[in-house]
């Protein structure tokens, strides 16, 4: 069986990522490494020449097992005190993300080290703030222990300096203005959802609405991903209709980078941005395009940058799981049900939602302990309204910088779409 270069790349990437996941979870992967080499040797002996490519997969998997160790050997670690309680001081280098009781942020320490924090704080933390906070290594503390790799739980935050300097401060200021405009021109519940789907900001969600999202299986609509990037691509491409076709992908790619700067470079956003940019350039070259290649490239790039993301980042796991379901499982289900993978829009959306749900089910079950098998129903009902709500919310937020009256028509349409989505979420949360 002849393996194409693209197929070979996808297989090798998949097995390298599998090995990296094993190496991230197992403290001493030496026995697994030896076992994989034995499997590769046996495969080489008994397999035919045409299929010997598959004998290299266990070897690549074995190399992946050792990549986390190699990564930690060359990546510098922050010089943190070894005592149980310690203070850290540094500049916030990411958009603080609300996770209910805790706020997640990325801190650049005074000595140049970098650390991820989950802080228990009621302070208004912003990008660029210089803070000092108390962290705890004690395993006896349920809320302050180091529960995941490279992430510390801290509290008692003191803001030392609120000034912000650097290029990203401009994007953060723009993000803040859009957020303020939407909160002023939309109702509290509608503005909270608008900020969630547009900027990934969940700070306005009530505990009840967070639970309804989880119960109805619609949390992903506020998880910035390829869906949001697709909307940005279409929107920017429409605005740049006057740009020559050969230059339009570069202009649209710049729009994608601007969006990433506005919302913050989370795992799902970076993955989606890489894929979106690759898609643009591939389509512009006039080649037949297979999305599996960019997905594999995005996964490999992100795992090489941080091998621990594959097991310690829920957004990465959920995002790629959903994509695997849509790309690999959905066409097979379409052929089984309809005899072809070329089906109408409504059927395709329904099958893709169902396939994504099946693919993420194991991940959701492991991470959260439960999964709603009927979540594809509210997803199908909501999915069409999300891009429209994003579009009208964004236009409303931008025009409100000039005049609230100018933004009023767009605010009304956005409010209607958002209330529709909220109604579906709440209804199915109660029903399920």
Protein Blocks (a to p, Z undefined) as FASTA:
>chain_A
ZZdfklmmmmmmmmmmmmmmmmmmpmblmlmmmmmmmmmmmmmmmpcfklmmmmmmmmmm
mmmmmmmmmmmmmmccddddfbfbdcdddddfbdcddehjaccdddddfkopacdddddd
fbdcdehiacdddddfbfklmklpcfbghiacdehiacfbfcdcdjklmmmmmmmmmmmm
mmmmpcfklmmmmmmmmnopaklpcfklmmmmmmnopmmmmmccfklmmmmmmmmmmmmm
mpcfklmmmmmmmmmmmmmmmnopafklmmmmmmmmmmmmmmmnopacdfklmmmmmmmm
mmmmommlmmmmmklmmmmmmmmmmmmmmmmmmmmmnopabdcfklmmmmmmmmmmmmmm
mmmmmmnopacfklmmmmmmmmmmmmmmmmmmmmmmmmmmmomklmmmmmmmmmmmmmmm
mmmmmmmmmmZZ
